[in-house]
Amino acid sequence: MVHIAYTIIGRWFSAERGRAVSISALGLNAGQAVLPLLAVAGIAAFGWRNLWVVVAAFIVVIVFPTLLASLKVERVPVPVPVSPTAPVSRNWMRGEVLRDPYFYVLMLGMLPPAFISNTIFFHQVHLSQSKGWPLETFASAFVIYAVVAVSNSLLSGYLVDRFSALRLLPFYLLPFGVGCMLLGVVDAPWVVFVFMVLYGISDGFSLTLFGSLWPEVYGVRYLGAIRAIIVAIMVFASALGPGLGGILIDSGVAFTSQIVTMGVYCILISGVLLSRTRHIRMR
């Protein structure tokens, strides 16, 4: 569903695509902040099995009719007049994108938020126990993360429209990289909140870049087919991280060392992206 939503927004909007994507991402941010608390309250009130029934009823009775009502009036985009001398973006086909070496460089820059965050949050109990933190430490920091992510999602929407997604891409991982290195090195519980703030900055930007970068680089005509591959790769990466991290933990590799390594990767790939995105813009 996220793939469909971002594809529609990426194709529909052009001049203010960044702001459109950032506003739509607020739903995801709100869900991350509110739904875990609602789920805990719902389990306490109804039990976890009955909670699924309540959620299904909510979707059928409220969400689905709301969607149908919003689609009664067809939205027809009005083309904006373009100067005859203005450059026209090339619309890449999926096969051409897969043969483009820059595509894989861009993916190396877009994968870390999904791969690293899933790995850390999946093994947060192990990390907390190894550092002697209360198990509630991470859970209490998610509200701070949500606030930071929402504010930076809106900020990134304005900046994407002002400077372009390609110009912002090399810099958005730097806070995340610093946060990972601090989380791996510092043993005091306060580092979790610092990490969540820095992760929220990068994640807020990543949501906007995820919707704005691909139509900017490869056009919108075949955006659905292109993004289908991108989403599949990102889902695979997000699932791979926790399993790979667990194998390394069982093999004797300290999880803190893994987190520091992932932070260093974020810093290094930012330098690579800085040089590569210049070539993409020239192309």
Phi, psi and chi 1 to 4 in degrees:
 res  aa     phi    psi   chi1   chi2   chi3   chi4
   1 MET       -  -39.2  -65.4  -63.6   99.4      -
   2 VAL   -63.0  -40.1  172.0      -      -      -
   3 HIS   -59.1  -45.7  161.5   55.2      -      -
   4 ILE   -63.4  -45.0  -65.8  172.8      -      -
   5 ALA   -62.7  -47.9      -      -      -      -
   6 TYR   -67.5  -33.1  -86.9  101.8      -      -
   7 THR   -65.8  -43.6  -59.1      -      -      -
   8 ILE   -62.8  -45.1  -69.0  172.9      -      -
   9 ILE   -66.4  -40.4  -65.9  169.4      -      -
  10 GLY   -63.0  -35.3      -      -      -      -
  11 ARG   -81.2  -32.8  -65.0 -171.8   66.2  174.5
  12 TRP   -75.2  -44.5 -169.4  -85.8      -      -
  13 PHE  -101.8  150.2  -64.1   92.5      -      -
  14 SER  -131.8  -67.8  178.4      -      -      -
  15 ALA   -63.0  -35.3      -      -      -      -
  16 GLU  -122.7   42.5  -64.4 -172.0   -3.4      -
  17 ARG   -61.9  -40.1  179.6 -176.8  -68.1  124.6
  18 GLY   -59.5  -45.7      -      -      -      -
  19 ARG   -68.4  -36.7  -90.2  170.5  -83.7 -162.8
  20 ALA   -62.6  -44.4      -      -      -      -
  21 VAL   -65.6  -42.1  171.8      -      -      -
  22 SER   -65.1  -36.3   65.8      -      -      -
  23 ILE   -68.7  -41.8  -69.2  173.3      -      -
  24 SER   -65.9  -30.5   68.9      -      -      -
  25 ALA   -69.4  -15.5      -      -      -      -
  26 LEU   -60.0  -31.0  -66.3  179.7      -      -
  27 GLY   -62.4  -42.8      -      -      -      -
  28 LEU   -65.4  -44.1 -178.9   59.9      -      -
  29 ASN   -61.2  -43.1  -64.4  135.9      -      -
  30 ALA   -63.9  -39.7      -      -      -      -
  31 GLY   -63.4  -41.7      -      -      -      -
  32 GLN   -63.5  -31.6  -70.2  172.2  -36.5      -
  33 ALA   -83.5  -35.7      -      -      -      -
  34 VAL  -101.3  -41.4  175.1      -      -      -
  35 LEU   -62.3  -39.4  -69.6 -179.3      -      -
  36 PRO   -58.6  -41.1  -26.8   36.6      -      -
  37 LEU   -67.1  -41.7  -61.5  175.7      -      -
  38 LEU   -64.8  -36.3  -69.0  179.2      -      -
  39 ALA   -64.8  -43.4      -      -      -      -
  40 VAL   -62.1  -44.7  171.1      -      -      -
  41 ALA   -65.3  -39.0      -      -      -      -
  42 GLY   -66.5  -39.3      -      -      -      -
  43 ILE   -63.3  -41.3  -69.2  172.4      -      -
  44 ALA   -65.1  -34.2      -      -      -      -
  45 ALA   -85.6  -39.9      -      -      -      -
  46 PHE  -116.5  -15.9  -51.5  110.3      -      -
  47 GLY    88.5  152.5      -      -      -      -
  48 TRP   -69.2  -31.4   70.9  -91.9      -      -
  49 ARG   -68.2  -47.8  -64.9  178.3 -173.4  -86.4
  50 ASN   -66.1  -28.2  -68.2  -30.9      -      -
  51 LEU   -61.1  -38.1  179.5   61.2      -      -
  52 TRP   -61.8  -38.3  -76.9  108.1      -      -
  53 VAL   -65.0  -41.6  177.6      -      -      -
  54 VAL   -62.3  -43.8  172.3      -      -      -
  55 VAL   -63.1  -43.9  171.1      -      -      -
  56 ALA   -61.5  -41.9      -      -      -      -
  57 ALA   -64.4  -38.3      -      -      -      -
  58 PHE   -61.9  -41.8  175.8   78.3      -      -
  59 ILE   -65.4  -45.1  -66.8  173.8      -      -
  60 VAL   -72.0  -41.7  172.8      -      -      -
  61 VAL   -85.1  -34.7  175.4      -      -      -
  62 ILE  -111.9  -53.2  -62.8  179.3      -      -
  63 VAL   -66.7  -50.9  174.9      -      -      -
  64 PHE   -62.4  -46.7 -172.0   59.8      -      -
  65 PRO   -62.3  -34.5  -25.4   36.0      -      -
  66 THR   -63.2  -41.9  -57.8      -      -      -
  67 LEU   -63.3  -43.7  -71.5  175.0      -      -
  68 LEU   -61.9  -41.0  -68.7  179.0      -      -
  69 ALA   -65.0  -38.1      -      -      -      -
  70 SER   -72.2  -18.5   67.1      -      -      -
  71 LEU   -99.9    6.6  -65.0  174.0      -      -
  72 LYS   -64.0  -35.9  -78.5 -174.7  176.8  179.4
  73 VAL  -100.6  119.6  179.4      -      -      -
  74 GLU   -68.3  133.4 -178.8   65.9   26.2      -
  75 ARG   -94.6  116.9  -89.0   70.7  171.2  174.6
  76 VAL  -112.0  112.9 -179.5      -      -      -
  77 PRO   -66.1  140.5   23.3  -32.3      -      -
  78 VAL   -97.1  117.9  179.0      -      -      -
  79 PRO   -65.1  140.5   23.5  -32.3      -      -
  80 VAL   -88.0  131.3  178.2      -      -      -
  81 PRO   -57.6  134.5  -22.2   33.0      -      -
  82 VAL  -118.1  138.6  179.4      -      -      -
  83 SER   -64.2  142.4  168.6      -      -      -
  84 PRO   -60.2  -24.8  -22.3   32.5      -      -
  85 THR   -91.4   -3.9   59.9      -      -      -
  86 ALA   -72.0  141.3      -      -      -      -
  87 PRO   -68.1  142.5   24.9  -33.0      -      -
  88 VAL  -106.2  128.2  178.5      -      -      -
  89 SER   -66.2  140.3  -61.5      -      -      -
  90 ARG   -78.9  137.4  173.9 -173.2  171.6 -169.2
  91 ASN   -96.0  103.5  -70.1  -62.2      -      -
  92 TRP   -77.8  143.3  -65.6   58.8      -      -
  93 MET   -87.2  162.6  -60.8 -177.6   68.6      -
  94 ARG   -61.4  -41.5 -178.6  164.2   61.6 -175.6
  95 GLY   -61.0  -38.8      -      -      -      -
  96 GLU   -65.9  -39.2  -65.0  174.9  -49.1      -
  97 VAL   -63.3  -42.5  171.9      -      -      -
  98 LEU   -67.4  -21.4  -67.5  176.3      -      -
  99 ARG   -92.9   -1.6  -67.7 -170.8  -64.6  -89.8
 100 ASP   -87.7  115.9  179.1   23.5      -      -
 101 PRO   -62.4  -27.4   19.9  -30.7      -      -
 102 TYR   -67.5  -25.9  -71.7  120.9      -      -
 103 PHE   -58.6  -41.9  168.4   72.8      -      -
 104 TYR   -73.7  -29.9  -60.5   96.8      -      -
 105 VAL   -66.1  -43.7  176.0      -      -      -
 106 LEU   -63.3  -39.0  -65.1  174.2      -      -
 107 MET   -64.1  -37.2  -73.0  -58.5  -60.7      -
 108 LEU   -62.4  -26.1  -70.7  175.3      -      -
 109 GLY   -87.1  -22.9      -      -      -      -
 110 MET   -93.6  -18.6  -68.8  -58.8  -60.9      -
 111 LEU   -77.1  -31.2  -71.0  176.3      -      -
 112 PRO   -53.6  -43.5  -30.5   37.5      -      -
 113 PRO   -57.4  -41.7  -28.1   37.0      -      -
 114 ALA   -72.6  -46.4      -      -      -      -
 115 PHE   -66.6  -50.6  178.9   91.0      -      -
 116 ILE   -73.4  -45.6  -63.2  175.2      -      -
 117 SER   -63.8  -42.1   63.4      -      -      -
 118 ASN   -62.2  -39.2  -87.4   24.2      -      -
 119 THR   -63.8  -46.1  -56.4      -      -      -
 120 ILE   -67.7  -46.6  -67.4  175.4      -      -
 121 PHE   -70.6  -31.6  -64.4  144.7      -      -
 122 PHE   -66.2  -35.8 -170.7   87.1      -      -
 123 HIS  -104.7   24.9  -65.4  -69.4      -      -
 124 GLN   -65.8  -32.2   61.6  179.7  -81.1      -
 125 VAL   -64.8  -45.7  173.1      -      -      -
 126 HIS   -60.6  -43.2  172.7   78.2      -      -
 127 LEU   -63.4  -44.5  177.8   62.1      -      -
 128 SER   -62.9  -42.8  -61.4      -      -      -
 129 GLN   -66.4  -38.5  -69.4  174.8  -18.5      -
 130 SER   -67.9  -26.4   66.3      -      -      -
 131 LYS  -101.9   -3.3  -72.2 -179.0  175.1  -76.1
 132 GLY    76.3   29.5      -      -      -      -
 133 TRP   -93.6  152.9  -62.4  -21.5      -      -
 134 PRO   -62.3  145.6  -20.5   31.4      -      -
 135 LEU   -65.9  -19.5  -63.6 -179.2      -      -
 136 GLU   -82.8   -3.1  -60.5   80.4   11.8      -
 137 THR   -59.6  -50.8  -56.3      -      -      -
 138 PHE   -64.1  -44.1  -93.2   94.5      -      -
 139 ALA   -60.3  -37.8      -      -      -      -
 140 SER   -72.1  -17.5   60.8      -      -      -
 141 ALA   -91.2   -7.0      -      -      -      -
 142 PHE   -68.8  -29.9  -92.6   96.8      -      -
 143 VAL   -65.3  -42.7  174.5      -      -      -
 144 ILE   -61.0  -44.2  -63.7  175.8      -      -
 145 TYR   -57.2  -45.6  151.6   76.9      -      -
 146 ALA   -62.2  -42.8      -      -      -      -
 147 VAL   -62.7  -45.7  172.2      -      -      -
 148 VAL   -65.9  -41.6  174.8      -      -      -
 149 ALA   -64.3  -42.0      -      -      -      -
 150 VAL   -63.3  -48.2  166.0      -      -      -
 151 SER   -63.1  -39.5   58.9      -      -      -
 152 ASN   -77.7  -24.0  -80.6  -86.2      -      -
 153 SER   -65.3  -44.2  178.3      -      -      -
 154 LEU   -66.6  -41.7  -65.6  173.9      -      -
 155 LEU   -62.3  -42.8  173.2   63.1      -      -
 156 SER   -66.4  -32.1   62.4      -      -      -
 157 GLY   -60.8  -44.0      -      -      -      -
 158 TYR   -64.6  -43.3  167.4   77.3      -      -
 159 LEU   -68.0  -36.2  -66.6  177.2      -      -
 160 VAL   -62.6  -43.2  164.8      -      -      -
 161 ASP   -67.1  -28.1  -67.5  -23.5      -      -
 162 ARG   -83.9  -40.3  178.1   70.5  175.3   82.4
 163 PHE  -119.2  -19.5  -60.7  104.9      -      -
 164 SER    96.7  152.4   83.0      -      -      -
 165 ALA   -66.4  -36.5      -      -      -      -
 166 LEU   -62.8  -35.7  -90.0  175.4      -      -
 167 ARG   -72.9  -29.0  -68.7 -177.4 -176.7  -86.1
 168 LEU   -85.6  -24.8  -66.2  179.6      -      -
 169 LEU   -53.2  -43.9 -177.0   64.9      -      -
 170 PRO   -67.1  -11.8  -20.2   33.4      -      -
 171 PHE  -108.7  -16.9  -54.4  101.8      -      -
 172 TYR   -71.9  -22.3   91.2  102.3      -      -
 173 LEU   -84.8  -11.3  -77.9  175.2      -      -
 174 LEU   -60.4  -46.9  -65.8  177.8      -      -
 175 PRO   -60.3  -40.6  -22.8   34.0      -      -
 176 PHE   -62.5  -42.4 -165.2   23.0      -      -
 177 GLY   -61.9  -45.2      -      -      -      -
 178 VAL   -63.1  -41.9  173.5      -      -      -
 179 GLY   -61.7  -41.5      -      -      -      -
 180 CYS   -64.4  -42.7  -72.6      -      -      -
 181 MET   -64.9  -39.6  -71.3 -171.2  -74.3      -
 182 LEU   -64.9  -43.0  -70.6  174.3      -      -
 183 LEU   -61.9  -35.9 -174.6   64.7      -      -
 184 GLY   -77.0  -29.3      -      -      -      -
 185 VAL   -95.5  -42.3  172.5      -      -      -
 186 VAL   -83.5  136.2  178.7      -      -      -
 187 ASP   -99.8  -11.1  -67.7  -28.9      -      -
 188 ALA   -73.3  143.1      -      -      -      -
 189 PRO   -60.6  -26.3  -22.5   32.9      -      -
 190 TRP   -61.6  -21.1   57.0 -100.2      -      -
 191 VAL   -65.4  -25.2   74.4      -      -      -
 192 VAL   -61.7  -41.6  174.0      -      -      -
 193 PHE   -70.7  -37.2  -61.8   91.4      -      -
 194 VAL   -64.7  -42.9  174.9      -      -      -
 195 PHE   -60.2  -43.9  166.8   76.3      -      -
 196 MET   -64.1  -36.4  -75.6  -62.8 -156.2      -
 197 VAL   -64.8  -47.6  169.4      -      -      -
 198 LEU   -67.8  -39.2  -65.1  173.5      -      -
 199 TYR   -65.1  -38.7  168.8   53.0      -      -
 200 GLY   -61.5  -37.0      -      -      -      -
 201 ILE   -61.7  -52.0  -65.1  172.7      -      -
 202 SER   -66.7  -40.0  -67.4      -      -      -
 203 ASP   -69.2  -36.7 -163.9   47.2      -      -
 204 GLY   -60.2  -41.6      -      -      -      -
 205 PHE   -70.0  -37.8  -87.0   75.1      -      -
 206 SER   -63.8  -36.8   73.4      -      -      -
 207 LEU   -62.8  -40.4  -66.6  173.3      -      -
 208 THR   -72.0  -43.0  -57.9      -      -      -
 209 LEU   -63.1  -36.0  -67.9  174.8      -      -
 210 PHE   -61.0  -32.9 -175.2   60.0      -      -
 211 GLY   -91.6  -19.7      -      -      -      -
 212 SER  -104.4  -28.5  -55.9      -      -      -
 213 LEU   -66.8  -47.8  177.8   66.6      -      -
 214 TRP   -67.8  -45.3  -51.4  111.6      -      -
 215 PRO   -64.8  -29.5   18.8  -30.6      -      -
 216 GLU   -67.7  -36.6 -176.2  177.8  -56.0      -
 217 VAL   -89.2  -40.5  176.3      -      -      -
 218 TYR  -116.5    5.4  -65.1  116.7      -      -
 219 GLY    83.0  178.9      -      -      -      -
 220 VAL  -114.9  -12.7  -60.9      -      -      -
 221 ARG   -64.0  -41.6 -177.1  173.2 -178.2 -178.9
 222 TYR  -111.7   28.9  -56.0  104.2      -      -
 223 LEU   -62.3  -37.4 -174.6   59.6      -      -
 224 GLY   -60.5  -46.9      -      -      -      -
 225 ALA   -66.4  -38.7      -      -      -      -
 226 ILE   -67.3  -46.5  -65.1  169.7      -      -
 227 ARG   -69.3  -25.8  -75.4 -177.8   51.9   84.3
 228 ALA   -60.2  -42.4      -      -      -      -
 229 ILE   -66.6  -43.4  -66.1  -65.6      -      -
 230 ILE   -61.6  -46.2  -65.4  167.2      -      -
 231 VAL   -63.8  -41.0  171.6      -      -      -
 232 ALA   -60.2  -42.8      -      -      -      -
 233 ILE   -65.2  -41.6  -66.2  172.8      -      -
 234 MET   -69.3  -37.3  -63.2 -168.8   74.4      -
 235 VAL   -65.5  -41.4  170.4      -      -      -
 236 PHE   -61.7  -43.0  176.7   77.4      -      -
 237 ALA   -64.8  -40.6      -      -      -      -
 238 SER   -66.8  -30.2   65.9      -      -      -
 239 ALA   -80.9  -30.3      -      -      -      -
 240 LEU   -69.8  -37.5  176.5   65.7      -      -
 241 GLY   -55.4  -55.1      -      -      -      -
 242 PRO   -59.6  -40.7  -25.6   35.7      -      -
 243 GLY   -65.8  -44.9      -      -      -      -
 244 LEU   -64.4  -41.1 -179.4   59.3      -      -
 245 GLY   -61.7  -39.9      -      -      -      -
 246 GLY   -65.0  -40.8      -      -      -      -
 247 ILE   -61.4  -42.4  -68.1  173.0      -      -
 248 LEU   -66.8  -38.6  -68.0  175.3      -      -
 249 ILE   -61.4  -45.7  -69.0  172.4      -      -
 250 ASP   -65.7  -24.1  -68.4  -18.9      -      -
 251 SER   -86.4    0.8  -59.2      -      -      -
 252 GLY    97.4    5.8      -      -      -      -
 253 VAL   -86.1  118.7  179.7      -      -      -
 254 ALA   -59.9  137.0      -      -      -      -
 255 PHE   -64.6  -32.6 -169.1   50.0      -      -
 256 THR   -63.0  -37.1   51.9      -      -      -
 257 SER   -66.4  -37.3  -60.8      -      -      -
 258 GLN   -62.6  -42.2  -62.8 -178.4   42.9      -
 259 ILE   -65.2  -42.2  -64.8  174.0      -      -
 260 VAL   -61.8  -42.3  171.0      -      -      -
 261 THR   -61.0  -42.1  -58.6      -      -      -
 262 MET   -65.2  -35.1  -69.5 -175.3  -73.8      -
 263 GLY   -65.5  -41.9      -      -      -      -
 264 VAL   -62.9  -38.1  171.9      -      -      -
 265 TYR   -59.7  -43.4  171.8   84.5      -      -
 266 CYS   -59.4  -40.3  -70.4      -      -      -
 267 ILE   -67.7  -44.6  -56.7  -62.0      -      -
 268 LEU   -67.6  -42.7  -66.4  178.6      -      -
 269 ILE   -68.3  -25.5 -163.7   63.1      -      -
 270 SER   -63.9  -40.2  -64.5      -      -      -
 271 GLY   -65.3  -39.7      -      -      -      -
 272 VAL   -63.5  -44.1  173.8      -      -      -
 273 LEU   -64.6  -32.7  -70.3  170.0      -      -
 274 LEU   -60.1  -40.9 -174.9   61.2      -      -
 275 SER   -80.3  -38.0   61.9      -      -      -
 276 ARG   -71.7  -38.3  -64.1  -63.2   92.4 -174.0
 277 THR   -65.9  -26.7   51.8      -      -      -
 278 ARG   -62.4  -43.1  -68.6  174.1 -178.9  170.6
 279 HIS   -65.6  -38.6  -68.5  -82.3      -      -
 280 ILE   -65.3  -40.8  -63.4  174.5      -      -
 281 ARG   -64.7  -39.6  -68.6 -159.1  -53.0  -89.0
 282 MET   -65.1  -36.5  -69.2  173.0   60.9      -
 283 ARG   -67.2      - -177.5 -179.0   67.3  178.1
